[in-house]
Structure formats: structure tokens, C-alpha cells
Amino acid sequence: MNSSFKAVPVTEDVWWVGAIDWNIREFHGYQTQRGTTYNAYLIMADKVTLIDTVKAPFKEEMLARIASVVDPARIDYIVSNHAELDHSGCLPEVIAAVKPEKVYASAVGVKTLEELLHFGGILTAVKDGESLSLGNRTLTFLETRMLHWPDSMFTYLQEEQLLFSQDAFGMHYASLERFDDESDPAILDYEAATYYANILLPYSPLVLKLLERVTGLGLAFRCIAPDHGPIWRKDIAGIIGRYGKWAAQKPEAKAVVVYGTMWHSTEKMALAIGEGLAAGGLRVKLMSMDAVHRSDVLYEILCAGALAVGSSTLNNQMLPVMADVMTYLRGLKPRNLLGAAFGSYGWSGEAVKQLEEILTEMKVESAGEGIREKNAPDDEVLSRCYALGLKMAAQVKDRL
């Protein structure tokens, strides 16, 4: 066991015993350019308890960190807040090695873990609102279904006012700094927003309900300990407030222009629309899918009020790079957007209609008929594109 891996104290009786994945660069279609952590936590109560485990290849790192505090065989309970394999992949091996008295998960978590890892009935289900005594400490479980799996739950350590929040309030960020006040605030703001946009965005109505519920329960938080990224101990109100803002999806005076182009004709149209949007008073982000990743697009859309999408036509279809990002957008369901489509074509020109159909399916409000031009746009077409940008800007500002 590698003795260089050490646990990090979170409070007097709680330790971070997770693992750092410096090299991962993709997570379900989401670009993780700064790597990630798989956070697990050890509670040194009368009943020693492990909260979550880690992705299977990182089991030894987690066990080494636990061993720097206590013999892993002394663990009495394990709690699984989330069944996804980056938090449960090594759970069967850990159970076999540790032989805990009990392994707890939500009712759906028990079912999901059985389906994923085939434990054979050794898991114990806990109910929403149920408490568990650790002797001198008490855990309370709160179901958070579909944030972001059906099994998801929070675990609250009452005496320490510490919330183990599984994937909520997390981010993909590999770092040796374990706490928010040790980290660069600009990186935290960007990665937390990117994480929300690419993972939790479609569940925003449930996020708002959860925040209302937590407020109603009157819970105080000394720390929020997510399953990825730094532990929040300074800017707790800030990250909760940002989640409320992102979940509300209230549009801002910002527009995103996303496009794919073959011979730069569609790009010229995109630039003209962008100029019109800016002249109309919006902040504008132009994003060529030849140069950016789909997860960057979601980050920019998170607080936008307008989305213009464009594509050349290839083989009677939108370009593959646009089909990719539009499929991704459709699944993540951004709301409260005003939209338009545009593009050039050589002889068939189906791409604009296909883009409009996806925008309609996404419930994006139309700013008007899309602009579709054969071959290279002339000054008249570029003027219409500029005018479309101006029109969209005015409509967005009317909605603010």
C-alpha cells in the first residue's frame, strides 16, 4: 500500500480519503480538461463510517488514505450516496476487504447497485428523512432523485453540520488543494458552472425544489462535501446561490452563435449575425464547432438569452459537428432561449430546416424564419444576417 497517499482532515472527526484522477479528459461527452477527483469521506465516530468509494482503478489510493488514519478493517458502515460507477466501482472489493456490518443506500440505490454490481442482497435501504446513529454522531439521509440519477441522495452529519452532497455542488477539477478557499476562485467559478451546465441542467426544476426543501428544513452547513472537486467551507452561500441562479435559467443579455462551416460561407453569416447581436447590446460568443468542444457550448449557453445555430449542408444533412452538438443540447434541455437557424448550401440545403426542427423540439422560441443561402452570401444576405442579429438582441432585451 502506497504510504505517500494521506487522508486530509475536513473536520476533527471527518477525513477526505478520495482519489485524484489527473489524466481523465472525457466524461460522458463532457470534456474534463482539468481532470477530476473521486471524493470519499471517513467519519471517525463510534461506528467508523465510509461515505462513498471511488472509481475501481483508484481503490488502492483510497484504501491507503484510509490506512493513514485507521485500519480499513475497522470500518463499520459504508454509505453509498450515488450508484454511478465512478463512486461505486470498487465497492464490491472494498466490502470484501473491510467486511463492514452494514452497507447503506437509498431504496433505488440498493436496486441500482444490485443491477450494476450484483451484490446478492447484502445492501440495506434507507428511507428519505431517516436517521442513523453512529454512536456519538448521527447521519440523516435525504433523497435527491434525478440529481442526477434516480438513486441519488444526500447524507447530513448533524453534529458537524456537514453535507455529503454526492455529485451536487461538485466539479471536475484535479487538484491537491482540497478546499474552496485554497483554490483559484476563477477556476472554481468556471468549473462549477461547466459541471452544472453539462450534468445537472436538465434537472433544474428539481434543483429548485431541493433548494426550497433544504431551506425549509433549516439545515446549517459548516461544509458541503461533494463527490468531485473541492470541499466548500468558505463560499457555501455563494455556491448555493449560484445553483439557484443556474437552475432558474433566467436569461441574460448574452447570445451564443454556434456553427459548422465547410468553405466559410456559413461562417461569414455567423459573423454578421454576431455583429448584429453585439450592435443590439448583447454580449456575444461565436463558437465554431471545428474549434470548440460541445461542453464549452453548454457553459456559454448556461446564462444566455439567445442561441443562433448554423450549418452548411452535406449529403442532405447538417454537418456532423453540428449534429453532434445539437444532439447534446437537446438532451441537456436549456430553457428560456430565443433562437434562430442559418446556413449556406450548394444544391439541396436541408440543414437550416433540420436545425429549426431541433430548436422547436427544445422549446426554443423562434426569432423568425431562418436564413438559408445558396453558396457564398453576398452583401444583401450578410445585411439580412446582421438585421437578424439586431432583431434577436431587441427581443432578448424585451424578455429581461
N, C-alpha and C positions, 0 to 999 in steps of 0.2 A: 504494500500500500504506500502510495507516494506521500511522504511526510511533509512535503512542501505545500500541500493544499491545507489551508487553515480555515476554520469557521470564523465568521465575522459577527461580533456581538451587535444585536439590534436593540435589545433592552438588557436588563440584568439577567433575565432568565430565558431570553429568546435569541437564537443564533441563526444567521444565514448559512446554509450548508449546501448551496446550489452549485452549478457548474457554468463555466463561461465557454461559449462557442464562438471563437474568434473568426472562424472561416466561413460560416454559412452565408450565402449570398442570395438565396431564394427561398421563399416560404409560401407555398400555395399560390404562386403567381405574383407575390409581393416581393420586391427587391429589398433585401436586408443588407444594405451597403455597409453597415457598421457592425455586422454580426448580431449576436443575441446572448442572453443568459437564460438558463433554466433554473428558476429560483425554487429552493426548498428550504424549509424552516424547521428548526428543532426547538421544542419547548421543554425546558428542564424543570418540569413540575414533578409532583409526587408520582404521577404517571407520565413518564417521559413520552413525548408525542412528536411525531414527524408529520409536518404538513406538506403534502405533495412530494413527488420524487422528480426524476429528471429523464430526459431522453436516454434510451438504452445505452448508446455508446459512452455515456458520461457517468455511468453508475459508480465506477471506482473513484472518480473525483469526488462525488457526493459522499460516499462512504468514508473516504479519507478525511473530508472536512468534519463529518460527524465524529470520527475517531479522535480528532484533535480536542473534542470536548468530553466525549463519553464513549464507552464501548458500545458499538451499534447494537449488540445483543441485549442491551438494557432498554431498548425502545419497547414501550408497552403498547402504544396505539399508533396507527397510521391513519391520516385523514387524506382522502383524495377529493380535492375540490373540483377537479376537471379531468375527464377521462381521456382527453386527446393525448396522443402517444408521446408528445414532447414533454408531458408531465407524468405519464404513467408507463412509459415503455419499459422501464427496468423494474416496475413494481413486483411482478412475479418473482424475480430473482432476489429482490430485497426482502420480500416476505419469507422466502425460503431460507435466507441467511439470518434474518433477525428473529423470525418466529414470534411476531407480536401477538398479544392477547386478542386484539380486535383490529379490523381494518374498516373504516367508515367511509361512506359516500352517500350522496343523495339516492333516493329510490331509483331515479332514472340512471344515475351514475353506476349503481350496482348492476343494473341491466346492461348498460353500455360496456362497462368493463368486462362483464362476463362474455359479451359478444365479441369483444376485441381480443381478450387475453385468456378466456376460458379458465377461470379460477376454480370452478367446481363448488360453488356455494359457500365460500369462506368469508364473504363480504357481508357487512351489516349496514342496512339502510337507516339513515336518519331523516327525520321529518323537518319541514320548514318551521323554524322557530324553536326547534328542540335544543336543549342544553345538555352538555356532557361534563361531568365533574372529572377533573384530573387530580382530585385531592385538594391541593391548595390553589388551584386555578380552575376556571370554568370557560368552556367553549360554547358558543351559540352559533347555530347553523342557519343561514338564510338562503333559500333557493333563489337563483338568478337565472331561471330557464331562458335559453336562447341568448344569453350573454356570455359566450356566443354559441354554446352547444346546449341541447336540451337538458343535459345533466348538471350544468354549471351551478356552483353555489359559493357563497362567501362563508368564511369562518371567522368569528369575532372572539378574541381573547379578552374577556371582560376586565380583569384586574389590570391589564397592561394597556387597555383601550387601543388595541392593535387589531386592524382588519387585514386578514389574509384574503386578498381580492381576486385570486386566480388571474385570468387574463385582463380583467378590467383595470384601468389606470396604469397599464404596462406599456412597454415599447421594446422594439428590437434594437438593443444597444449593448454591445460587448464592452465592458469596462471593468477595471479593478476598483473604481470608486463605487461603493455600494449605496450611497445615499444622494438624494437630490441636491443637498447643499454642498456636496463635494464635486458636483458635475457642472459643466458649462451650461448655463440656462438656455442659450440659443439652441444647443443640440437637443436639450430636453424638450423645448417647445416644438421643434421641428419633428423629432421622432415620435413624440406623444401624439401629435396631430396626424402624422403619416400612419401611425398604428390605428388610430380611431378610424380614419378615412378608409383604410384598406381591410379592416376586420369588423369593426363594430357599427359602421354607418347604417347598414340595412336594419339594424335593431334599435335605431334611435328612439322610436316611441317607447320601447321597453326600458331604455336607459332613463328617460324622463320619469317614468313610473317608479323605477328603482330609486332614483334620487329623491323623489317625493316620499317614498316609503321610509328610506333611511332618515330623512329629516323628521318624519312623523314619529319614529322610534326614539328620537333624541339621543342617538349614539354619539359619543365623543371619540375623536380619533387622535391618538398620540402618534401613530404611524399607520400608513397604508402600505402593505407589503404585497406587491403583485408577483405574478409568476414569471414575468420578463422585465428586465431593466432595473433601474434604481428603486430603492425604497424611499417613499415620500415621508419626510419627517419635518420639513420646513414649510414647503409650499402646498400644504394639504388643501387649504381652502382654494388655492389657485387652480389645482388640477381638477377638483370637484367642480369649480365654476366653469372651467373650460369644457368639461364634459357636458354640462348643462347647455352651454352655448352651442357646441357642435351638434348635440342631439336635437336642439331646436331647429337647426338648419335655417336660421334666419338669413336671407340673402344680404350680401354687402355690395358696395359699388365696385364690383370686380367682374371681369369677364375672362373666360378662358377660350382660346381658339385652338382646336386640336385638328390636325390634318395629316393626310398622307398624299404624297405627290410623286409623279413619275418624271416629268420633264419641266417641273417648276411652274407650270401654268396654274395648277390649284394653289400652289404656294403664293403666287402673285395675288390671287384672290384673297387668300388668308391674310396677307399683309395689308391689303386695302381695307378689309373688314376690321382688322385690328386698329388701323389708323382712325377709322370712323368711331370705333368704340372709345378710343382714347380722347378724340376730339369732343366726344359727348360727355366726358367727365368721369370715365371709369378707369380703374387700374386694369391693365391688360397683360395677360400672359399668353404668348404664342408658343405652341408646342408641336414641333414636327415629330411624328412617330418614328422617323428614321433616326432621331437623335435622343429621344427620351424614353423612359420606361413607363408602362401603364400605371404603376403605383405612384409615380410622380404626378401623373394627371389627376389622380384622386386627391392627392394632397392639395393641389391647386384648386380643385373644384369644391373642396370642403366648405369654404365660406364665400363662394362665388354666387353672383346673381344671374349670370348669363353664360351660355355654352354654345359656341358655334363649331360645327364639325364639318370637315370637308374631305373629299376623296376623289381622286381620279378613278376611272372605270377600267377594270382589267378583266377580260373574259366574262363580260356581263355582270361583274360583281364589283363591290368596293374593294380597295386594296387590302391584302391580308393584314397589314399592320393596323388598319382601321377596323377590320372585322374583329381583330383581337381586342383592341381597347374598348370597342362598343359592347362586345360580349361581357367584358369585365365590368364596365359601367352599369349595364343592365342588371347584373347580379347584385351590385352594391347599392342600387336604388337611391342615388342622390335626389333630394326633393327641392322644391321651390325655385326651380331654374326656368329661365326663359331661353328658348333655343332656336337655332336655325341651321340649315344644311346648305352646302355649296360644293361645287366641283366642276372640273373640266373633263372632257371625254373626247375620244377620237371618232367613234361611229355609233355607239349604242347608248351609253350614258345612264345606266341604271343606278349608279352609286348614290346619287343625291336622293332618289326616292327611297332606297333602302335605308339610308341614314335617317330620313324623316320618319320612316316606319318604326325604327328603334326608338327615336326620341318620343314618338307618340306612345309607344308601349311603356316607356319610362315615366310617362305622365309629365313630360317637359312641355310647358306652354309654348306654343308656336309664336314666333315673332313675325311670321309671314311666310309667303312662298319662298322656297329655296332658290338659289341662283345656280343655273346649270348652263355651261357654255362649251361649245364645240371648239376644241383645240385651244390656241392661245387667246387669252382675254385681251380685247383692245381697250382703249381709254374709256369708251362708253360702258363697258362691262365693269371695269375697275371703279368707275364712278358709282355704278349701282351697288357694288360691294361696299364702298365707303358709306353710301347712304344707308345701307342695311345696318352697318355698324352704328351710325348715328341714331337710327330708329331704335335699335336694341338698347342703346345707352339710355335714351329717353324713357323707354318702357321700364327698364330696371329702376331708374331713379323714381319713377312714379310708384313703384312697388315697395320702396324702402320705408 
